[in-house]
Amino acid sequence: MINADDWLALDVVETAVTKMARMGELAIVHGVCQLWKAGEKDLLRSGRQDYLNRDMTINHATVFASRECYQRFGLFRLDFRIAMDYEWLLRMRSSGVEINCSPNLLANMSMGGVTDRNYHLQRFEVVRAKMLHVGKIRALTYYGAGYLKTTARWVLEQVGLRSIVNYCHRHFSASKRALRPPPPGDS
């Protein structure tokens, strides 16, 4: 699922194919992604499929899927402009496809793409994908919680309390949890 301004790490195809061969015919492998901002290395982000129902915690640029996944469960839905990869991964997970994380660096991804520039459309599409595959109550809870967090963050920043925002992001963010290595047995 590589995009125009992303690139694969060296020898990654062989790594992914070897791992998928051990998993069976319905298999998805994802892994570590080096994020780049303005041409400089930024974050090194590991994927966590155990948080997928909460948020997009799999680095789409690192995803390798078997042909059978596409043949049996379909391609990307074109009515999703931004979150088509998230909807597809949720569809695969709810269909019983095995998703496995590689501890290796699989891809490099530039920040500032379409998703970063279209926050509200991205949130709307994530809610739609969750309604389809996770359930309406969880989807609406996600949207409401996101709205409250965004509003609280804005208010705290306006009154000069950015340190509280930083603390909460470091300790409670799902994407930050995704930066941590998976627990033993979750590979």
VODREN-961701 format. One record per atom (N, C-alpha, C): chain; x, y, z; residue number from 1. Coordinates in steps of 0.05 Angstrom, whole numbers, padded with zeros to 5 digits. Example, Ala and Ser with C-alpha at 12.3 -4.5 7.8 and 13.67 -1.06 7.14 Angstrom:
% VODREN-961701
+-------+--------+--------+--------+------+
: chain :      x :      y :      z : resi :
+-------+--------+--------+--------+------+
:     A :  00264 : -00114 :  00156 :    1 :
:     A :  00246 : -00090 :  00156 :    1 :
:     A :  00264 : -00066 :  00156 :    1 :
:     A :  00257 : -00045 :  00142 :    2 :
:     A :  00273 : -00021 :  00143 :    2 :
:     A :  00258 :  00001 :  00157 :    2 :
+-------+--------+--------+--------+------+
END
This chain:
% VODREN-961701
+-------+--------+--------+--------+------+
: chain :      x :      y :      z : resi :
+-------+--------+--------+--------+------+
:     A :  00017 : -00024 :  00000 :    1 :
:     A :  00000 :  00000 :  00000 :    1 :
:     A :  00017 :  00025 :  00000 :    1 :
:     A :  00038 :  00025 : -00016 :    2 :
:     A :  00057 :  00047 : -00017 :    2 :
:     A :  00045 :  00070 : -00033 :    2 :
:     A :  00050 :  00094 : -00024 :    3 :
:     A :  00040 :  00118 : -00037 :    3 :
:     A :  00062 :  00131 : -00053 :    3 :
:     A :  00056 :  00152 : -00068 :    4 :
:     A :  00074 :  00165 : -00086 :    4 :
:     A :  00099 :  00176 : -00073 :    4 :
:     A :  00096 :  00187 : -00048 :    5 :
:     A :  00120 :  00198 : -00035 :    5 :
:     A :  00131 :  00180 : -00013 :    5 :
:     A :  00125 :  00154 : -00015 :    6 :
:     A :  00135 :  00135 :  00004 :    6 :
:     A :  00154 :  00115 : -00011 :    6 :
:     A :  00171 :  00101 :  00004 :    7 :
:     A :  00188 :  00082 : -00009 :    7 :
:     A :  00194 :  00058 :  00010 :    7 :
:     A :  00199 :  00035 : -00002 :    8 :
:     A :  00204 :  00011 :  00013 :    8 :
:     A :  00233 :  00010 :  00023 :    8 :
:     A :  00237 : -00004 :  00045 :    9 :
:     A :  00264 : -00009 :  00055 :    9 :
:     A :  00277 : -00030 :  00037 :    9 :
:     A :  00303 : -00033 :  00039 :   10 :
:     A :  00318 : -00052 :  00023 :   10 :
:     A :  00310 : -00081 :  00031 :   10 :
:     A :  00308 : -00098 :  00011 :   11 :
:     A :  00302 : -00127 :  00015 :   11 :
:     A :  00276 : -00133 :  00029 :   11 :
:     A :  00258 : -00114 :  00030 :   12 :
:     A :  00233 : -00117 :  00045 :   12 :
:     A :  00214 : -00137 :  00032 :   12 :
:     A :  00214 : -00138 :  00006 :   13 :
:     A :  00195 : -00157 : -00007 :   13 :
:     A :  00201 : -00185 :  00001 :   13 :
:     A :  00226 : -00193 :  00001 :   14 :
:     A :  00234 : -00220 :  00009 :   14 :
:     A :  00227 : -00225 :  00038 :   14 :
:     A :  00231 : -00206 :  00055 :   15 :
:     A :  00223 : -00209 :  00083 :   15 :
:     A :  00194 : -00214 :  00086 :   15 :
:     A :  00177 : -00197 :  00073 :   16 :
:     A :  00148 : -00200 :  00075 :   16 :
:     A :  00138 : -00226 :  00063 :   16 :
:     A :  00149 : -00234 :  00040 :   17 :
:     A :  00140 : -00258 :  00027 :   17 :
:     A :  00147 : -00283 :  00044 :   17 :
:     A :  00170 : -00283 :  00056 :   18 :
:     A :  00179 : -00305 :  00073 :   18 :
:     A :  00160 : -00307 :  00097 :   18 :
:     A :  00154 : -00285 :  00110 :   19 :
:     A :  00136 : -00285 :  00133 :   19 :
:     A :  00108 : -00294 :  00125 :   19 :
:     A :  00098 : -00284 :  00102 :   20 :
:     A :  00071 : -00291 :  00094 :   20 :
:     A :  00069 : -00321 :  00086 :   20 :
:     A :  00090 : -00332 :  00076 :   21 :
:     A :  00090 : -00360 :  00068 :   21 :
:     A :  00086 : -00379 :  00092 :   21 :
:     A :  00095 : -00370 :  00115 :   22 :
:     A :  00091 : -00385 :  00140 :   22 :
:     A :  00063 : -00382 :  00151 :   22 :
:     A :  00048 : -00362 :  00142 :   23 :
:     A :  00022 : -00355 :  00154 :   23 :
:     A : -00002 : -00369 :  00140 :   23 :
:     A :  00000 : -00377 :  00116 :   24 :
:     A : -00023 : -00388 :  00102 :   24 :
:     A : -00031 : -00370 :  00079 :   24 :
:     A : -00052 : -00379 :  00065 :   25 :
:     A : -00060 : -00364 :  00040 :   25 :
:     A : -00073 : -00338 :  00045 :   25 :
:     A : -00086 : -00334 :  00067 :   26 :
:     A : -00098 : -00308 :  00074 :   26 :
:     A : -00081 : -00295 :  00095 :   26 :
:     A : -00063 : -00277 :  00086 :   27 :
:     A : -00043 : -00266 :  00104 :   27 :
:     A : -00037 : -00237 :  00097 :   27 :
:     A : -00033 : -00221 :  00118 :   28 :
:     A : -00024 : -00193 :  00116 :   28 :
:     A : -00001 : -00190 :  00135 :   28 :
:     A :  00020 : -00178 :  00125 :   29 :
:     A :  00044 : -00171 :  00141 :   29 :
:     A :  00047 : -00141 :  00140 :   29 :
:     A :  00053 : -00129 :  00163 :   30 :
:     A :  00060 : -00101 :  00165 :   30 :
:     A :  00083 : -00098 :  00184 :   30 :
:     A :  00094 : -00075 :  00187 :   31 :
:     A :  00117 : -00072 :  00205 :   31 :
:     A :  00124 : -00043 :  00211 :   31 :
:     A :  00149 : -00039 :  00216 :   32 :
:     A :  00160 : -00013 :  00225 :   32 :
:     A :  00162 :  00006 :  00201 :   32 :
:     A :  00155 :  00031 :  00206 :   33 :
:     A :  00156 :  00051 :  00186 :   33 :
:     A :  00173 :  00075 :  00196 :   33 :
:     A :  00191 :  00084 :  00180 :   34 :
:     A :  00206 :  00109 :  00186 :   34 :
:     A :  00190 :  00132 :  00175 :   34 :
:     A :  00181 :  00150 :  00192 :   35 :
:     A :  00167 :  00174 :  00183 :   35 :
:     A :  00187 :  00196 :  00178 :   35 :
:     A :  00183 :  00211 :  00157 :   36 :
:     A :  00200 :  00233 :  00149 :   36 :
:     A :  00183 :  00259 :  00148 :   36 :
:     A :  00195 :  00280 :  00158 :   37 :
:     A :  00182 :  00307 :  00158 :   37 :
:     A :  00202 :  00327 :  00146 :   37 :
:     A :  00194 :  00339 :  00124 :   38 :
:     A :  00210 :  00359 :  00110 :   38 :
:     A :  00238 :  00348 :  00103 :   38 :
:     A :  00239 :  00323 :  00094 :   39 :
:     A :  00264 :  00311 :  00085 :   39 :
:     A :  00282 :  00301 :  00108 :   39 :
:     A :  00273 :  00302 :  00133 :   40 :
:     A :  00289 :  00293 :  00156 :   40 :
:     A :  00274 :  00271 :  00170 :   40 :
:     A :  00290 :  00251 :  00181 :   41 :
:     A :  00278 :  00230 :  00196 :   41 :
:     A :  00263 :  00242 :  00220 :   41 :
:     A :  00239 :  00231 :  00225 :   42 :
:     A :  00223 :  00241 :  00248 :   42 :
:     A :  00218 :  00218 :  00268 :   42 :
:     A :  00197 :  00204 :  00265 :   43 :
:     A :  00190 :  00182 :  00283 :   43 :
:     A :  00195 :  00155 :  00270 :   43 :
:     A :  00202 :  00135 :  00286 :   44 :
:     A :  00203 :  00108 :  00277 :   44 :
:     A :  00179 :  00095 :  00290 :   44 :
:     A :  00160 :  00086 :  00274 :   45 :
:     A :  00134 :  00078 :  00284 :   45 :
:     A :  00129 :  00048 :  00278 :   45 :
:     A :  00124 :  00033 :  00299 :   46 :
:     A :  00117 :  00005 :  00297 :   46 :
:     A :  00087 :  00003 :  00294 :   46 :
:     A :  00078 : -00017 :  00280 :   47 :
:     A :  00049 : -00022 :  00277 :   47 :
:     A :  00039 : -00040 :  00299 :   47 :
:     A :  00013 : -00037 :  00306 :   48 :
:     A :  00000 : -00053 :  00326 :   48 :
:     A : -00028 : -00061 :  00317 :   48 :
:     A : -00031 : -00085 :  00307 :   49 :
:     A : -00057 : -00093 :  00297 :   49 :
:     A : -00077 : -00097 :  00320 :   49 :
:     A : -00068 : -00101 :  00345 :   50 :
:     A : -00086 : -00104 :  00367 :   50 :
:     A : -00101 : -00079 :  00374 :   50 :
:     A : -00093 : -00056 :  00364 :   51 :
:     A : -00107 : -00030 :  00368 :   51 :
:     A : -00123 : -00022 :  00343 :   51 :
:     A : -00124 : -00039 :  00323 :   52 :
:     A : -00136 : -00031 :  00297 :   52 :
:     A : -00165 : -00023 :  00299 :   52 :
:     A : -00181 : -00036 :  00317 :   53 :
:     A : -00209 : -00028 :  00320 :   53 :
:     A : -00211 :  00000 :  00332 :   53 :
:     A : -00191 :  00010 :  00346 :   54 :
:     A : -00191 :  00037 :  00357 :   54 :
:     A : -00183 :  00059 :  00338 :   54 :
:     A : -00163 :  00053 :  00322 :   55 :
:     A : -00152 :  00073 :  00304 :   55 :
:     A : -00134 :  00059 :  00284 :   55 :
:     A : -00124 :  00074 :  00264 :   56 :
:     A : -00107 :  00063 :  00244 :   56 :
:     A : -00079 :  00062 :  00256 :   56 :
:     A : -00073 :  00039 :  00268 :   57 :
:     A : -00047 :  00035 :  00281 :   57 :
:     A : -00029 :  00016 :  00266 :   57 :
:     A : -00036 :  00012 :  00241 :   58 :
:     A : -00019 : -00003 :  00222 :   58 :
:     A : -00009 :  00017 :  00202 :   58 :
:     A :  00016 :  00017 :  00197 :   59 :
:     A :  00028 :  00036 :  00178 :   59 :
:     A :  00021 :  00026 :  00150 :   59 :
:     A :  00003 :  00039 :  00136 :   60 :
:     A : -00006 :  00029 :  00110 :   60 :
:     A :  00017 :  00025 :  00090 :   60 :
:     A :  00038 :  00041 :  00092 :   61 :
:     A :  00060 :  00038 :  00073 :   61 :
:     A :  00075 :  00012 :  00077 :   61 :
:     A :  00072 : -00001 :  00100 :   62 :
:     A :  00086 : -00026 :  00106 :   62 :
:     A :  00070 : -00051 :  00100 :   62 :
:     A :  00045 : -00048 :  00091 :   63 :
:     A :  00027 : -00071 :  00088 :   63 :
:     A :  00033 : -00086 :  00062 :   63 :
:     A :  00036 : -00113 :  00066 :   64 :
:     A :  00038 : -00132 :  00044 :   64 :
:     A :  00015 : -00152 :  00049 :   64 :
:     A : -00001 : -00157 :  00028 :   65 :
:     A : -00023 : -00175 :  00030 :   65 :
:     A : -00022 : -00196 :  00008 :   65 :
:     A : -00031 : -00220 :  00015 :   66 :
:     A : -00032 : -00241 : -00005 :   66 :
:     A : -00053 : -00235 : -00026 :   66 :
:     A : -00049 : -00245 : -00050 :   67 :
:     A : -00068 : -00242 : -00071 :   67 :
:     A : -00096 : -00252 : -00063 :   67 :
:     A : -00096 : -00274 : -00048 :   68 :
:     A : -00121 : -00286 : -00040 :   68 :
:     A : -00139 : -00267 : -00023 :   68 :
:     A : -00126 : -00249 : -00008 :   69 :
:     A : -00142 : -00229 :  00007 :   69 :
:     A : -00159 : -00212 : -00012 :   69 :
:     A : -00146 : -00202 : -00033 :   70 :
:     A : -00160 : -00185 : -00052 :   70 :
:     A : -00180 : -00201 : -00068 :   70 :
:     A : -00173 : -00225 : -00076 :   71 :
:     A : -00192 : -00242 : -00092 :   71 :
:     A : -00216 : -00250 : -00076 :   71 :
:     A : -00213 : -00257 : -00051 :   72 :
:     A : -00235 : -00267 : -00035 :   72 :
:     A : -00252 : -00245 : -00022 :   72 :
:     A : -00239 : -00223 : -00014 :   73 :
:     A : -00254 : -00202 :  00001 :   73 :
:     A : -00255 : -00175 : -00012 :   73 :
:     A : -00243 : -00172 : -00035 :   74 :
:     A : -00246 : -00148 : -00051 :   74 :
:     A : -00224 : -00128 : -00049 :   74 :
:     A : -00225 : -00109 : -00067 :   75 :
:     A : -00206 : -00087 : -00069 :   75 :
:     A : -00214 : -00064 : -00051 :   75 :
:     A : -00199 : -00042 : -00053 :   76 :
:     A : -00207 : -00018 : -00038 :   76 :
:     A : -00233 : -00007 : -00048 :   76 :
:     A : -00249 :  00003 : -00030 :   77 :
:     A : -00275 :  00016 : -00037 :   77 :
:     A : -00269 :  00044 : -00046 :   77 :
:     A : -00278 :  00051 : -00070 :   78 :
:     A : -00273 :  00077 : -00081 :   78 :
:     A : -00289 :  00099 : -00070 :   78 :
:     A : -00310 :  00093 : -00054 :   79 :
:     A : -00325 :  00114 : -00040 :   79 :
:     A : -00311 :  00123 : -00015 :   79 :
:     A : -00288 :  00112 : -00009 :   80 :
:     A : -00270 :  00122 :  00012 :   80 :
:     A : -00247 :  00136 : -00001 :   80 :
:     A : -00244 :  00162 :  00002 :   81 :
:     A : -00222 :  00177 : -00011 :   81 :
:     A : -00196 :  00176 :  00004 :   81 :
:     A : -00198 :  00176 :  00031 :   82 :
:     A : -00175 :  00178 :  00048 :   82 :
:     A : -00170 :  00153 :  00065 :   82 :
:     A : -00192 :  00142 :  00076 :   83 :
:     A : -00189 :  00120 :  00095 :   83 :
:     A : -00195 :  00093 :  00081 :   83 :
:     A : -00190 :  00091 :  00055 :   84 :
:     A : -00195 :  00066 :  00041 :   84 :
:     A : -00178 :  00044 :  00051 :   84 :
:     A : -00153 :  00049 :  00059 :   85 :
:     A : -00135 :  00029 :  00070 :   85 :
:     A : -00145 :  00019 :  00097 :   85 :
:     A : -00155 :  00037 :  00114 :   86 :
:     A : -00165 :  00030 :  00140 :   86 :
:     A : -00190 :  00013 :  00137 :   86 :
:     A : -00209 :  00021 :  00120 :   87 :
:     A : -00233 :  00005 :  00115 :   87 :
:     A : -00226 : -00022 :  00106 :   87 :
:     A : -00207 : -00024 :  00087 :   88 :
:     A : -00199 : -00050 :  00076 :   88 :
:     A : -00186 : -00068 :  00098 :   88 :
:     A : -00169 : -00057 :  00115 :   89 :
:     A : -00157 : -00072 :  00136 :   89 :
:     A : -00177 : -00081 :  00157 :   89 :
:     A : -00197 : -00064 :  00164 :   90 :
:     A : -00218 : -00073 :  00182 :   90 :
:     A : -00234 : -00095 :  00169 :   90 :
:     A : -00240 : -00093 :  00143 :   91 :
:     A : -00255 : -00114 :  00129 :   91 :
:     A : -00239 : -00140 :  00129 :   91 :
:     A : -00213 : -00139 :  00125 :   92 :
:     A : -00197 : -00163 :  00126 :   92 :
:     A : -00197 : -00176 :  00154 :   92 :
:     A : -00194 : -00159 :  00174 :   93 :
:     A : -00194 : -00169 :  00201 :   93 :
:     A : -00220 : -00181 :  00209 :   93 :
:     A : -00242 : -00168 :  00202 :   94 :
:     A : -00269 : -00179 :  00209 :   94 :
:     A : -00275 : -00204 :  00192 :   94 :
:     A : -00260 : -00209 :  00170 :   95 :
:     A : -00264 : -00233 :  00154 :   95 :
:     A : -00246 : -00256 :  00163 :   95 :
:     A : -00230 : -00251 :  00184 :   96 :
:     A : -00213 : -00272 :  00195 :   96 :
:     A : -00186 : -00274 :  00183 :   96 :
:     A : -00177 : -00255 :  00167 :   97 :
:     A : -00151 : -00255 :  00155 :   97 :
:     A : -00130 : -00251 :  00177 :   97 :
:     A : -00109 : -00267 :  00176 :   98 :
:     A : -00087 : -00265 :  00196 :   98 :
:     A : -00070 : -00240 :  00190 :   98 :
:     A : -00067 : -00223 :  00209 :   99 :
:     A : -00051 : -00199 :  00206 :   99 :
:     A : -00027 : -00201 :  00226 :   99 :
:     A : -00003 : -00199 :  00216 :  100 :
:     A :  00020 : -00204 :  00232 :  100 :
:     A :  00040 : -00181 :  00229 :  100 :
:     A :  00053 : -00173 :  00251 :  101 :
:     A :  00072 : -00151 :  00251 :  101 :
:     A :  00100 : -00161 :  00249 :  101 :
:     A :  00116 : -00150 :  00231 :  102 :
:     A :  00144 : -00156 :  00229 :  102 :
:     A :  00159 : -00135 :  00246 :  102 :
:     A :  00180 : -00143 :  00260 :  103 :
:     A :  00195 : -00124 :  00275 :  103 :
:     A :  00215 : -00108 :  00258 :  103 :
:     A :  00215 : -00114 :  00232 :  104 :
:     A :  00234 : -00101 :  00214 :  104 :
:     A :  00224 : -00075 :  00202 :  104 :
:     A :  00242 : -00057 :  00195 :  105 :
:     A :  00235 : -00033 :  00180 :  105 :
:     A :  00227 : -00042 :  00152 :  105 :
:     A :  00202 : -00036 :  00145 :  106 :
:     A :  00192 : -00044 :  00119 :  106 :
:     A :  00189 : -00021 :  00099 :  106 :
:     A :  00184 :  00004 :  00110 :  107 :
:     A :  00179 :  00026 :  00091 :  107 :
:     A :  00186 :  00052 :  00104 :  107 :
:     A :  00188 :  00072 :  00087 :  108 :
:     A :  00192 :  00100 :  00094 :  108 :
:     A :  00168 :  00116 :  00084 :  108 :
:     A :  00158 :  00134 :  00101 :  109 :
:     A :  00134 :  00149 :  00093 :  109 :
:     A :  00138 :  00178 :  00099 :  109 :
:     A :  00132 :  00195 :  00079 :  110 :
:     A :  00133 :  00224 :  00083 :  110 :
:     A :  00108 :  00234 :  00096 :  110 :
:     A :  00111 :  00251 :  00116 :  111 :
:     A :  00088 :  00263 :  00130 :  111 :
:     A :  00078 :  00287 :  00114 :  111 :
:     A :  00053 :  00295 :  00118 :  112 :
:     A :  00043 :  00318 :  00104 :  112 :
:     A :  00027 :  00310 :  00080 :  112 :
:     A :  00018 :  00285 :  00078 :  113 :
:     A :  00003 :  00276 :  00054 :  113 :
:     A : -00026 :  00284 :  00056 :  113 :
:     A : -00042 :  00271 :  00039 :  114 :
:     A : -00071 :  00277 :  00037 :  114 :
:     A : -00085 :  00274 :  00063 :  114 :
:     A : -00079 :  00253 :  00078 :  115 :
:     A : -00092 :  00248 :  00104 :  115 :
:     A : -00086 :  00271 :  00123 :  115 :
:     A : -00061 :  00279 :  00125 :  116 :
:     A : -00054 :  00301 :  00143 :  116 :
:     A : -00067 :  00327 :  00136 :  116 :
:     A : -00072 :  00331 :  00110 :  117 :
:     A : -00084 :  00357 :  00101 :  117 :
:     A : -00114 :  00357 :  00102 :  117 :
:     A : -00127 :  00334 :  00106 :  118 :
:     A : -00156 :  00332 :  00106 :  118 :
:     A : -00167 :  00318 :  00131 :  118 :
:     A : -00160 :  00330 :  00154 :  119 :
:     A : -00166 :  00317 :  00180 :  119 :
:     A : -00196 :  00311 :  00183 :  119 :
:     A : -00213 :  00329 :  00177 :  120 :
:     A : -00242 :  00325 :  00182 :  120 :
:     A : -00253 :  00303 :  00164 :  120 :
:     A : -00246 :  00303 :  00139 :  121 :
:     A : -00255 :  00282 :  00120 :  121 :
:     A : -00244 :  00255 :  00129 :  121 :
:     A : -00219 :  00254 :  00138 :  122 :
:     A : -00207 :  00230 :  00148 :  122 :
:     A : -00223 :  00219 :  00172 :  122 :
:     A : -00229 :  00236 :  00191 :  123 :
:     A : -00244 :  00227 :  00215 :  123 :
:     A : -00272 :  00217 :  00206 :  123 :
:     A : -00285 :  00230 :  00188 :  124 :
:     A : -00311 :  00222 :  00179 :  124 :
:     A : -00310 :  00194 :  00166 :  124 :
:     A : -00289 :  00190 :  00149 :  125 :
:     A : -00287 :  00164 :  00136 :  125 :
:     A : -00279 :  00142 :  00155 :  125 :
:     A : -00263 :  00148 :  00175 :  126 :
:     A : -00256 :  00128 :  00196 :  126 :
:     A : -00282 :  00120 :  00210 :  126 :
:     A : -00299 :  00139 :  00217 :  127 :
:     A : -00324 :  00132 :  00230 :  127 :
:     A : -00341 :  00114 :  00212 :  127 :
:     A : -00343 :  00121 :  00186 :  128 :
:     A : -00358 :  00104 :  00167 :  128 :
:     A : -00347 :  00075 :  00167 :  128 :
:     A : -00320 :  00073 :  00166 :  129 :
:     A : -00308 :  00046 :  00165 :  129 :
:     A : -00314 :  00031 :  00191 :  129 :
:     A : -00312 :  00044 :  00213 :  130 :
:     A : -00318 :  00032 :  00239 :  130 :
:     A : -00348 :  00023 :  00240 :  130 :
:     A : -00366 :  00039 :  00229 :  131 :
:     A : -00394 :  00032 :  00229 :  131 :
:     A : -00398 :  00006 :  00213 :  131 :
:     A : -00384 :  00003 :  00192 :  132 :
:     A : -00386 : -00021 :  00175 :  132 :
:     A : -00375 : -00046 :  00188 :  132 :
:     A : -00353 : -00043 :  00203 :  133 :
:     A : -00338 : -00067 :  00211 :  133 :
:     A : -00334 : -00070 :  00241 :  133 :
:     A : -00339 : -00049 :  00257 :  134 :
:     A : -00334 : -00051 :  00286 :  134 :
:     A : -00360 : -00047 :  00301 :  134 :
:     A : -00379 : -00032 :  00290 :  135 :
:     A : -00405 : -00028 :  00302 :  135 :
:     A : -00411 :  00002 :  00306 :  135 :
:     A : -00436 :  00009 :  00305 :  136 :
:     A : -00444 :  00037 :  00305 :  136 :
:     A : -00438 :  00050 :  00332 :  136 :
:     A : -00443 :  00037 :  00354 :  137 :
:     A : -00438 :  00049 :  00380 :  137 :
:     A : -00408 :  00055 :  00384 :  137 :
:     A : -00391 :  00036 :  00377 :  138 :
:     A : -00362 :  00042 :  00379 :  138 :
:     A : -00353 :  00064 :  00360 :  138 :
:     A : -00365 :  00065 :  00336 :  139 :
:     A : -00358 :  00085 :  00317 :  139 :
:     A : -00366 :  00113 :  00327 :  139 :
:     A : -00390 :  00115 :  00337 :  140 :
:     A : -00399 :  00141 :  00347 :  140 :
:     A : -00385 :  00149 :  00372 :  140 :
:     A : -00378 :  00130 :  00389 :  141 :
:     A : -00362 :  00136 :  00413 :  141 :
:     A : -00335 :  00147 :  00405 :  141 :
:     A : -00322 :  00134 :  00385 :  142 :
:     A : -00297 :  00143 :  00375 :  142 :
:     A : -00299 :  00172 :  00365 :  142 :
:     A : -00320 :  00178 :  00349 :  143 :
:     A : -00323 :  00205 :  00338 :  143 :
:     A : -00327 :  00225 :  00361 :  143 :
:     A : -00344 :  00218 :  00380 :  144 :
:     A : -00350 :  00237 :  00402 :  144 :
:     A : -00325 :  00242 :  00419 :  144 :
:     A : -00310 :  00220 :  00425 :  145 :
:     A : -00285 :  00223 :  00441 :  145 :
:     A : -00265 :  00240 :  00426 :  145 :
:     A : -00263 :  00235 :  00400 :  146 :
:     A : -00244 :  00251 :  00384 :  146 :
:     A : -00251 :  00280 :  00383 :  146 :
:     A : -00277 :  00286 :  00382 :  147 :
:     A : -00286 :  00314 :  00382 :  147 :
:     A : -00279 :  00327 :  00409 :  147 :
:     A : -00285 :  00313 :  00431 :  148 :
:     A : -00279 :  00324 :  00457 :  148 :
:     A : -00249 :  00328 :  00461 :  148 :
:     A : -00233 :  00308 :  00452 :  149 :
:     A : -00203 :  00311 :  00455 :  149 :
:     A : -00193 :  00335 :  00439 :  149 :
:     A : -00203 :  00338 :  00414 :  150 :
:     A : -00194 :  00360 :  00397 :  150 :
:     A : -00202 :  00387 :  00409 :  150 :
:     A : -00226 :  00389 :  00420 :  151 :
:     A : -00235 :  00414 :  00433 :  151 :
:     A : -00219 :  00420 :  00458 :  151 :
:     A : -00215 :  00399 :  00474 :  152 :
:     A : -00199 :  00403 :  00499 :  152 :
:     A : -00171 :  00411 :  00492 :  152 :
:     A : -00159 :  00399 :  00472 :  153 :
:     A : -00132 :  00406 :  00464 :  153 :
:     A : -00131 :  00436 :  00455 :  153 :
:     A : -00150 :  00444 :  00439 :  154 :
:     A : -00151 :  00471 :  00429 :  154 :
:     A : -00153 :  00491 :  00452 :  154 :
:     A : -00171 :  00485 :  00471 :  155 :
:     A : -00175 :  00503 :  00494 :  155 :
:     A : -00149 :  00505 :  00511 :  155 :
:     A : -00137 :  00482 :  00517 :  156 :
:     A : -00112 :  00482 :  00533 :  156 :
:     A : -00090 :  00497 :  00519 :  156 :
:     A : -00088 :  00494 :  00492 :  157 :
:     A : -00067 :  00509 :  00478 :  157 :
:     A : -00073 :  00539 :  00478 :  157 :
:     A : -00098 :  00547 :  00477 :  158 :
:     A : -00105 :  00575 :  00476 :  158 :
:     A : -00099 :  00589 :  00503 :  158 :
:     A : -00101 :  00574 :  00525 :  159 :
:     A : -00095 :  00586 :  00551 :  159 :
:     A : -00067 :  00581 :  00560 :  159 :
:     A : -00049 :  00571 :  00542 :  160 :
:     A : -00021 :  00568 :  00548 :  160 :
:     A : -00014 :  00542 :  00564 :  160 :
:     A : -00030 :  00522 :  00562 :  161 :
:     A : -00025 :  00497 :  00577 :  161 :
:     A : -00017 :  00474 :  00558 :  161 :
:     A :  00000 :  00480 :  00539 :  162 :
:     A :  00009 :  00460 :  00520 :  162 :
:     A :  00023 :  00437 :  00534 :  162 :
:     A :  00035 :  00441 :  00557 :  163 :
:     A :  00049 :  00419 :  00571 :  163 :
:     A :  00029 :  00397 :  00579 :  163 :
:     A :  00005 :  00404 :  00586 :  164 :
:     A : -00015 :  00384 :  00592 :  164 :
:     A : -00022 :  00367 :  00567 :  164 :
:     A : -00025 :  00381 :  00545 :  165 :
:     A : -00030 :  00367 :  00519 :  165 :
:     A : -00007 :  00347 :  00513 :  165 :
:     A :  00017 :  00357 :  00516 :  166 :
:     A :  00041 :  00339 :  00511 :  166 :
:     A :  00041 :  00315 :  00529 :  166 :
:     A :  00035 :  00320 :  00555 :  167 :
:     A :  00035 :  00298 :  00575 :  167 :
:     A :  00014 :  00277 :  00567 :  167 :
:     A : -00010 :  00286 :  00561 :  168 :
:     A : -00032 :  00267 :  00553 :  168 :
:     A : -00024 :  00252 :  00527 :  168 :
:     A : -00013 :  00266 :  00508 :  169 :
:     A : -00005 :  00253 :  00483 :  169 :
:     A :  00016 :  00231 :  00488 :  169 :
:     A :  00036 :  00238 :  00505 :  170 :
:     A :  00057 :  00218 :  00511 :  170 :
:     A :  00046 :  00194 :  00526 :  170 :
:     A :  00027 :  00197 :  00544 :  171 :
:     A :  00019 :  00175 :  00561 :  171 :
:     A : -00007 :  00161 :  00553 :  171 :
:     A : -00024 :  00174 :  00537 :  172 :
:     A : -00050 :  00162 :  00531 :  172 :
:     A : -00057 :  00158 :  00502 :  172 :
:     A : -00041 :  00167 :  00484 :  173 :
:     A : -00047 :  00166 :  00455 :  173 :
:     A : -00044 :  00138 :  00444 :  173 :
:     A : -00064 :  00129 :  00428 :  174 :
:     A : -00063 :  00103 :  00415 :  174 :
:     A : -00040 :  00102 :  00396 :  174 :
:     A : -00034 :  00124 :  00382 :  175 :
:     A : -00012 :  00123 :  00363 :  175 :
:     A :  00015 :  00121 :  00378 :  175 :
:     A :  00017 :  00133 :  00401 :  176 :
:     A :  00041 :  00130 :  00417 :  176 :
:     A :  00044 :  00102 :  00427 :  176 :
:     A :  00022 :  00089 :  00435 :  177 :
:     A :  00023 :  00061 :  00443 :  177 :
:     A :  00033 :  00044 :  00420 :  177 :
:     A :  00025 :  00052 :  00396 :  178 :
:     A :  00034 :  00037 :  00372 :  178 :
:     A :  00064 :  00040 :  00368 :  178 :
:     A :  00077 :  00060 :  00380 :  179 :
:     A :  00106 :  00063 :  00377 :  179 :
:     A :  00120 :  00043 :  00395 :  179 :
:     A :  00107 :  00034 :  00416 :  180 :
:     A :  00119 :  00014 :  00433 :  180 :
:     A :  00120 : -00013 :  00420 :  180 :
:     A :  00139 : -00029 :  00426 :  181 :
:     A :  00140 : -00056 :  00414 :  181 :
:     A :  00116 : -00073 :  00423 :  181 :
:     A :  00107 : -00091 :  00406 :  182 :
:     A :  00085 : -00108 :  00414 :  182 :
:     A :  00092 : -00126 :  00437 :  182 :
:     A :  00072 : -00133 :  00454 :  183 :
:     A :  00078 : -00151 :  00476 :  183 :
:     A :  00087 : -00179 :  00466 :  183 :
:     A :  00101 : -00194 :  00482 :  184 :
:     A :  00110 : -00221 :  00473 :  184 :
:     A :  00087 : -00238 :  00463 :  184 :
:     A :  00091 : -00252 :  00442 :  185 :
:     A :  00070 : -00269 :  00430 :  185 :
:     A :  00052 : -00255 :  00411 :  185 :
:     A :  00057 : -00229 :  00405 :  186 :
:     A :  00040 : -00213 :  00388 :  186 :
:     A :  00055 : -00206 :  00362 :  186 :
:     A :  00070 : -00224 :  00352 :  187 :
:     A :  00086 : -00218 :  00328 :  187 :
:     A :  00076 : -00231 :  00304 :  187 :
+-------+--------+--------+--------+------+
END
